[in-house]
Amino acid sequence: MGKVARLRKLFAENPELAKTTDKHASPLFALPENEDHAFEVAELLLANGVDPPVVSEDGTTAAEHAQKQGLDAVAGLLTTPIGPRHA
């Protein structure tokens, strides 16, 4: 992930992609390592309806996962309550 323009196009065509989950959690668990890129992708995912409180198979939230990856700003974003988001 990380190609934000491509993600915007994919979500415009099929917004449900942002909300995709599986036994390993959500797209929030597959953010780029670069914090600026990760933050931008996380904002896009949130704007398209991804659920930040979703928990992975091992019981970790996306915010906790981001924190472990050193993505502090992303972890903060995922734990900040915000009103409805729009892409």
CORDAKA-V346548 format. One record per pair of residues at least 24 apart in sequence whose ideal C-beta (glycine too) atoms are under 10 Angstrom apart, sorted by the first residue. I is the first residue (numbers start at 1). GAP is how many residues later the second one is. D is the distance in Angstrom with one decimal. If there is no record, write none. Layout:
i gap d
I GAP D
I GAP D
//
This chain:
i gap d
1 26 6.9
1 29 5.6
1 30 6.4
1 31 5.9
1 36 8.4
1 37 8.6
1 40 5.6
1 41 10.0
1 43 9.7
1 44 9.1
2 28 9.7
2 29 8.0
2 30 3.8
2 31 8.8
2 32 7.3
2 34 10.0
2 35 4.7
2 36 7.8
2 38 8.4
2 39 6.2
3 29 9.3
3 34 9.1
3 38 8.9
4 28 9.7
4 33 7.7
4 36 5.4
4 37 6.3
4 39 9.2
4 40 6.1
7 33 9.3
7 34 6.6
7 37 5.7
7 38 8.1
7 41 8.7
7 80 9.9
8 36 6.6
8 39 9.6
8 40 9.0
8 79 7.3
10 38 9.5
11 33 7.1
11 34 8.4
11 36 8.4
11 37 4.7
11 38 9.1
11 39 9.9
11 76 6.2
12 36 9.2
12 75 7.6
14 34 9.9
15 32 9.8
15 33 5.4
15 34 6.7
15 72 7.6
16 32 8.8
16 33 8.1
17 28 9.6
17 31 7.9
17 32 10.0
17 33 9.7
18 26 7.6
18 27 5.1
18 28 8.5
18 29 8.2
18 30 3.5
18 31 5.7
18 32 4.9
18 33 9.6
18 69 8.5
19 26 8.8
19 29 7.4
19 30 5.2
19 31 5.8
19 32 6.9
19 35 9.4
20 30 8.6
21 29 8.8
21 30 7.8
21 33 6.0
21 35 9.6
22 34 9.9
22 35 9.1
23 33 8.4
23 34 5.2
24 32 6.0
24 33 5.9
24 34 9.1
25 26 9.9
25 29 5.7
25 30 7.0
25 31 3.8
25 32 7.2
25 33 9.1
25 35 7.8
25 36 8.7
25 37 6.8
25 40 7.8
26 24 5.7
26 25 6.7
26 26 8.4
26 27 9.9
26 28 4.8
26 29 9.5
26 30 8.4
26 36 6.5
26 39 10.0
27 27 9.9
27 35 9.0
28 24 6.6
28 26 7.4
28 28 9.6
28 33 8.9
28 34 3.6
28 35 8.5
28 37 7.5
28 38 7.5
28 46 8.4
28 49 9.9
28 50 6.8
29 25 8.6
29 27 6.0
29 31 8.1
29 32 9.5
29 33 6.0
29 36 5.4
29 37 8.7
29 40 9.5
30 32 9.9
30 35 9.6
31 31 8.5
31 34 8.6
31 35 6.8
31 38 7.6
31 40 6.7
31 43 6.5
31 47 10.0
32 37 9.8
32 39 9.0
32 42 9.8
33 36 7.1
33 37 8.3
33 38 8.1
34 37 9.1
35 31 9.1
35 34 9.0
35 35 7.5
35 36 5.2
35 37 7.5
35 38 5.8
35 39 6.6
36 37 8.6
36 38 9.9
37 34 9.9
37 37 10.0
38 28 7.3
38 31 8.0
38 32 9.8
38 33 5.1
38 35 8.2
38 36 5.0
38 37 10.0
38 39 9.4
39 27 9.5
39 32 7.6
39 33 10.0
39 34 5.4
39 35 5.3
39 37 9.4
39 38 6.5
40 34 9.7
41 33 8.8
42 24 7.7
42 29 8.3
42 31 9.0
42 32 5.1
42 33 9.5
42 35 5.7
42 36 6.7
43 31 9.2
43 34 7.0
43 42 8.1
43 44 9.5
44 41 9.5
44 43 6.9
45 33 9.7
45 40 9.4
45 42 9.6
46 31 7.4
46 32 7.9
46 34 9.9
46 36 7.7
46 39 5.1
46 41 9.3
47 37 9.4
47 38 4.3
47 39 5.9
47 40 4.2
48 37 7.9
48 38 9.0
48 39 5.1
49 35 9.6
49 36 7.8
49 38 8.8
50 28 9.6
50 35 9.4
52 25 8.4
52 26 4.5
52 27 7.6
52 28 9.2
52 29 9.6
52 30 9.7
53 25 8.6
53 26 9.3
//
